[in-house]
Amino acid sequence: MSTHRDSGHGHNHTDVDWEVMAAHLEHSGELQLPVLRRTAARLRELLDPEKKVRRILDIGSGPGVMTCVFAEAFADAEAVAVDGTPGLLDRALARAERLGLGGRVAVRHVELPEGLDGVDDHGEGGLGTSDLVWSSKAVHHLGDQQGALTALAGVLSPGGLLAVAEGGLPMRFLPRDIGIGRPGFQARLDVVQERWFETMRAELPGSTALVEDWPAMLSRAGLTRVGSFTSLLDLPAPLGATARAFLHAQLTRLRETMSESLEVEDRGTLDVLLDPGAPEGILRRPDAFLLSATTVFTGVRSAR
Ligand SMILES: C[S@@+](CC[C@H](N)C(=O)[O-])C[C@H]1O[C@@H](n2cnc3c(N)ncnc32)[C@H](O)[C@@H]1O
């Protein structure tokens, strides 16, 4: 097993194997495509109309779904997927080729936070100046979140925009009472995931506690016109096969990583939900839906 930040030794239960998650991350991004396209359009509006966008960085890009959305939305720009997991960057390049965007999508293998402020593992320096820096669900995997934001703000050209997708609401996909076990299963999953997240953050190298007030953090990074917006993905029941497969993969990962923290009855519920043949399973039950809200925090580097 290889991960972005170790050589296969000394794993603990919060060490994420991103290579293994590649297909899941790409499916997740594809489900979010309508939201991602709206987000790219909204970010365009937050930039001054005369600001030329020539270079975009997608920090912790994963398989490059948003990188490609940017390349589509900003026709004059090069979009660069930046990630510490080579297999995900390969996917980003393949995706760009498939979509006919190959000429304007590039990848950079960078281990963060080291790659933010110096020379990466190939001896190349820094990330280069950019007009738009995007990072979705990656900054929270870095020990010093404020340090990362300050470094990302530092690569912006004058008038450039930093946008980080962090937070929002926990995803919802089941009613409160699902007819198996005690009602409130999803709320209890949230508690277990929250505990996992806390441990994951505490175990990161250079882990620094701070109040996660993202607008204040962007202001401290030296940015102006700080704000946020939230986008909703609303897939009502009955779900199609793609969304069901995504939820099945999501719950499988949960069982692999966190089931020991669940009550025995909830472990049983999880098993039923994951059973492909069960009518109450997530692949077949009629009441499954998908509701997710993502908040994007933004700030602009002063043009002066
Ligand atoms: C939760 S995924 C988010 C992927 C994508 N941005 C999205 O929103 O779907 C986190 C990504 O950050 C990358 N990542 C996590 N820690 C990293 C680090 N220290 N250096 C470089 N990349 C890292 C992982 O490889 C993974 O692709």
The ligand as a MOL file (V3000), in Angstrom:
LIG
                    3D

  0  0  0     0  0            999 V3000
M  V30 BEGIN CTAB
M  V30 COUNTS 27 29 0 0 0
M  V30 BEGIN ATOM
M  V30 1 C -10.1300 14.5300 -0.3180 0
M  V30 2 S -9.0900 14.5100 -1.7250 0 CHG=1
M  V30 3 C -9.7790 15.8980 -2.6280 0
M  V30 4 C -9.6550 15.7360 -4.1180 0
M  V30 5 C -10.3520 16.8330 -4.9180 0
M  V30 6 N -9.7590 18.1260 -4.6920 0
M  V30 7 C -11.8380 16.8500 -4.5690 0
M  V30 8 O -12.3200 17.8530 -4.0310 0
M  V30 9 O -12.5020 15.8650 -4.8660 0 CHG=-1
M  V30 10 C -7.5700 15.1600 -1.1100 0
M  V30 11 C -6.4610 15.2270 -2.1570 0
M  V30 12 O -5.3430 15.9030 -1.5940 0
M  V30 13 C -4.1530 15.1760 -1.8650 0
M  V30 14 N -3.2520 15.3750 -0.7310 0
M  V30 15 C -3.5360 15.1300 0.5630 0
M  V30 16 N -2.4810 15.4270 1.3190 0
M  V30 17 C -1.4990 15.8690 0.4800 0
M  V30 18 C -0.1610 16.3140 0.6680 0
M  V30 19 N 0.3980 16.3640 1.8630 0
M  V30 20 N 0.5410 16.7000 -0.4290 0
M  V30 21 C 0.0020 16.6410 -1.6590 0
M  V30 22 N -1.2690 16.2230 -1.8900 0
M  V30 23 C -2.0030 15.8300 -0.8350 0
M  V30 24 C -4.5760 13.7300 -2.0200 0
M  V30 25 O -3.6730 13.0040 -2.8390 0
M  V30 26 C -5.9720 13.8780 -2.6310 0
M  V30 27 O -5.9100 13.8820 -4.0290 0
M  V30 END ATOM
M  V30 BEGIN BOND
M  V30 1 1 1 2
M  V30 2 1 2 3
M  V30 3 1 2 10
M  V30 4 1 3 4
M  V30 5 1 4 5
M  V30 6 1 5 6
M  V30 7 1 5 7
M  V30 8 2 7 8
M  V30 9 1 7 9
M  V30 10 1 10 11
M  V30 11 1 11 12
M  V30 12 1 11 26
M  V30 13 1 12 13
M  V30 14 1 13 14
M  V30 15 1 13 24
M  V30 16 1 14 15
M  V30 17 1 14 23
M  V30 18 2 15 16
M  V30 19 1 16 17
M  V30 20 1 17 18
M  V30 21 2 17 23
M  V30 22 1 18 19
M  V30 23 2 18 20
M  V30 24 1 20 21
M  V30 25 2 21 22
M  V30 26 1 22 23
M  V30 27 1 24 25
M  V30 28 1 24 26
M  V30 29 1 26 27
M  V30 END BOND
M  V30 END CTAB
M  END
